[in-house]
């Protein structure tokens, strides 16, 4: 049985995990960004149903994303019903793409060990 020596010294490049963004990477927020990217503009209730969240929990995560400038939240009316619409900002699109790139890099590293 051979054992690989432990990793020591300075790595040649940064590990892909160091580039993961904690704001984006959180499971619910990654789901929000992904669904919003696919739909371009999504209604709050749709997100709540798709991600199986309470309204309060979804609101908190949207607040984090909005504060980071990754989504825009627009409140308005459709007929007499109040609606909340979420869209991805250009910064949100960039952050999502960067996160997906880092995740692909991580998967590739594991697959190479395969």
ROTI-491843 format. One record per residue (C-alpha): residue in one letter; chain; x, y, z. Coordinates in steps of 0.1 Angstrom, whole numbers, always signed. Layout:
N
+-------+------+-------+-------+-------+
: marti : tifi :     X :     Y :     Z :
+-------+------+-------+-------+-------+
:     A :    A :     X :     Y :     Z :
...
+-------+------+-------+-------+-------+
***
This chain:
114
+-------+------+-------+-------+-------+
: marti : tifi :     X :     Y :     Z :
+-------+------+-------+-------+-------+
:     X :    A :    +0 :    +0 :    +0 :
:     X :    A :   +14 :   +34 :   -10 :
:     X :    A :    +7 :   +65 :    +9 :
:     X :    A :    +9 :   +99 :    -7 :
:     X :    A :   +31 :  +124 :   +11 :
:     X :    A :   +12 :  +152 :   +29 :
:     X :    A :    +7 :  +185 :   +10 :
:     X :    A :   +33 :  +210 :   +22 :
:     X :    A :   +48 :  +243 :   +11 :
:     X :    A :   +32 :  +270 :   -10 :
:     X :    A :    +7 :  +259 :   -36 :
:     X :    A :   +14 :  +269 :   -72 :
:     X :    A :   -21 :  +286 :   -75 :
:     X :    A :   -50 :  +295 :   -52 :
:     X :    A :   -73 :  +266 :   -44 :
:     X :    A :  -107 :  +272 :   -61 :
:     X :    A :  -124 :  +270 :   -27 :
:     X :    A :  -108 :  +303 :   -17 :
:     X :    A :  -127 :  +321 :   -45 :
:     X :    A :  -161 :  +309 :   -33 :
:     X :    A :  -183 :  +339 :   -23 :
:     X :    A :  -201 :  +333 :   +10 :
:     X :    A :  -229 :  +355 :    +0 :
:     X :    A :  -235 :  +336 :   -32 :
:     X :    A :  -225 :  +301 :   -21 :
:     X :    A :  -251 :  +297 :    +7 :
:     X :    A :  -276 :  +271 :    -5 :
:     X :    A :  -308 :  +292 :    -6 :
:     X :    A :  -291 :  +323 :   -20 :
:     X :    A :  -275 :  +302 :   -48 :
:     X :    A :  -309 :  +288 :   -55 :
:     X :    A :  -324 :  +323 :   -57 :
:     X :    A :  -297 :  +335 :   -80 :
:     X :    A :  -300 :  +305 :  -103 :
:     X :    A :  -338 :  +306 :  -106 :
:     X :    A :  -337 :  +344 :  -111 :
:     X :    A :  -310 :  +340 :  -138 :
:     X :    A :  -332 :  +314 :  -156 :
:     X :    A :  -364 :  +334 :  -154 :
:     X :    A :  -349 :  +369 :  -158 :
:     X :    A :  -377 :  +382 :  -135 :
:     X :    A :  -393 :  +361 :  -108 :
:     X :    A :  -422 :  +366 :   -84 :
:     X :    A :  -416 :  +362 :   -47 :
:     X :    A :  -442 :  +335 :   -43 :
:     X :    A :  -427 :  +314 :   -71 :
:     X :    A :  -393 :  +315 :   -54 :
:     X :    A :  -408 :  +307 :   -20 :
:     X :    A :  -426 :  +276 :   -35 :
:     X :    A :  -396 :  +264 :   -56 :
:     X :    A :  -371 :  +267 :   -27 :
:     X :    A :  -396 :  +254 :    -1 :
:     X :    A :  -391 :  +284 :   +22 :
:     X :    A :  -412 :  +304 :   +46 :
:     X :    A :  -418 :  +340 :   +35 :
:     X :    A :  -397 :  +353 :   +64 :
:     X :    A :  -368 :  +331 :   +55 :
:     X :    A :  -369 :  +341 :   +18 :
:     X :    A :  -371 :  +378 :   +28 :
:     X :    A :  -340 :  +375 :   +49 :
:     X :    A :  -320 :  +359 :   +21 :
:     X :    A :  -333 :  +384 :    -5 :
:     X :    A :  -322 :  +412 :   +19 :
:     X :    A :  -286 :  +398 :   +20 :
:     X :    A :  -285 :  +396 :   -18 :
:     X :    A :  -301 :  +430 :   -23 :
:     X :    A :  -276 :  +446 :    +2 :
:     X :    A :  -248 :  +430 :   -17 :
:     X :    A :  -261 :  +445 :   -50 :
:     X :    A :  -268 :  +411 :   -65 :
:     X :    A :  -306 :  +414 :   -70 :
:     X :    A :  -331 :  +442 :   -73 :
:     X :    A :  -364 :  +438 :   -54 :
:     X :    A :  -394 :  +456 :   -69 :
:     X :    A :  -427 :  +459 :   -51 :
:     X :    A :  -459 :  +467 :   -70 :
:     X :    A :  -494 :  +455 :   -78 :
:     X :    A :  -508 :  +431 :  -102 :
:     X :    A :  -545 :  +441 :  -103 :
:     X :    A :  -553 :  +445 :   -66 :
:     X :    A :  -527 :  +420 :   -53 :
:     X :    A :  -494 :  +432 :   -40 :
:     X :    A :  -465 :  +415 :   -57 :
:     X :    A :  -428 :  +414 :   -52 :
:     X :    A :  -406 :  +409 :   -82 :
:     X :    A :  -369 :  +399 :   -81 :
:     X :    A :  -344 :  +405 :  -109 :
:     X :    A :  -307 :  +398 :  -111 :
:     X :    A :  -284 :  +428 :  -114 :
:     X :    A :  -253 :  +427 :  -137 :
:     X :    A :  -232 :  +423 :  -105 :
:     X :    A :  -254 :  +393 :   -96 :
:     X :    A :  -249 :  +378 :  -130 :
:     X :    A :  -212 :  +382 :  -127 :
:     X :    A :  -211 :  +368 :   -92 :
:     X :    A :  -232 :  +337 :  -102 :
:     X :    A :  -209 :  +330 :  -132 :
:     X :    A :  -178 :  +333 :  -110 :
:     X :    A :  -193 :  +309 :   -84 :
:     X :    A :  -202 :  +284 :  -111 :
:     X :    A :  -167 :  +286 :  -125 :
:     X :    A :  -152 :  +279 :   -91 :
:     X :    A :  -175 :  +250 :   -84 :
:     X :    A :  -166 :  +235 :  -118 :
:     X :    A :  -129 :  +238 :  -109 :
:     X :    A :  -135 :  +220 :   -76 :
:     X :    A :  -155 :  +192 :   -93 :
:     X :    A :  -127 :  +188 :  -119 :
:     X :    A :  -101 :  +185 :   -91 :
:     X :    A :  -121 :  +157 :   -75 :
:     X :    A :  -128 :  +140 :  -108 :
:     X :    A :   -91 :  +139 :  -116 :
:     X :    A :   -85 :  +119 :   -85 :
:     X :    A :  -113 :   +96 :   -96 :
+-------+------+-------+-------+-------+
***
